[in-house]
Amino acid sequence: MTFNWGIIGTGGIAKEFVRDFTFTSGHEVLAIGSRTQESADRFAAELKVPRAYGSHEAIVSDPDIDGIYVATPHPNHLPATLLALEAGKPVLCEKPFAMSAAEARTMIAKAREKNLMLMEAMWTRFLPHIIHIRSLLDAKVLGEIMTVEADHGQWFALDPKFRLFDPEVGGGALLDLGVYPISFAHMVVGVPDSIQSASTKAFTGVDGQTSAIFSYKSGAQAILTCSLNAATPCKAVITGTLGRIEIDTRFYAVSPYRVIMRNGETTEYPRIYDGRGSREEAIEFARCVRAGLLESPMMKLSETLEILESMDEIRGQIGLVY
């Protein structure tokens, strides 16, 4: 049976979500919802989506939709998710899941009240290379983990209207880019026991570049950086007592990687994949909905909440207020 999707939001990430379905079957984007009919119609025409709604209320009321993908700017994740859940629709909500842990708790509470599936669309977690790397970590191939290094930096022209510089839509490096290395560190070594962070503001007052060190009672550390000021390598390295895993540029997307053991023995894993990879989170979400699950074991709501709590701590330390 085809899983019929409704999308709230007409930005670039929503378009990538639709296009990635060309590499799989069993999914259809049935409807797009926007705050204006014009925006919805334009999106539907470009991407051949059958139904276009000029309000969020209209799309969540469509009885033929099996699940809602929330792809709005960050501040709208809370109201859009609550609206969909209230209408009885399970929700896949784009990262960062919410502006704060407090918002996330509200969203999770509503999903549990309605007995509906809810999942953060942290697409990286569902990609083949990350699934394999998690299996290596579970098997203790690297021994005890000592360090995690990950960065996500891109260069953007200094346009105050661009969303990443605009505080009104939750701009800044931390929420949009930093969520990737932070989520990655949580996946590998869990909740940090302490966080030390530093940041430089952008010209609009949001954070332009932020770094954090996560420390753990085990002795492990995670060194994480995000930036709007420069195109950083966007690589990740996990180092343990027996060896390390190196993930090449754009570690959060489908990337080549290698396992290098302490004795120098190296196993290369090339990139073998078609498309961006957005479909993987959609496939898992639909599987969970059909199985009657309320969350995915691959991206638990408790972990989504813990990640936001770490981001809240960093925001407090660097004085980032929305």
Secondary structure by P-SEA (a helix, b strand, c coil): cbbbbbbccccaaaaaaaaaccccccccccccccccaaaaaaaaaaaccccccccaaaaaacccccbbbbbccccaaaaaaaaaaaabbbbbccccccccaaaaaaaaaaaaaabbbbbbcccccccaaaaaaaaaaaacccccccbbbbbbbbbbcccccccccccccccccccccaaaaaaaaaacccccccccbbbbbcccccccbbbbbbbccccbbbbbbbbcccccccbbbbbccccbbbbccccccbbbbbbbccccbbbbbccccccccaaaaaaaaaaaaaacccccccccaaaaaaaaaaaaaaaaaacccc
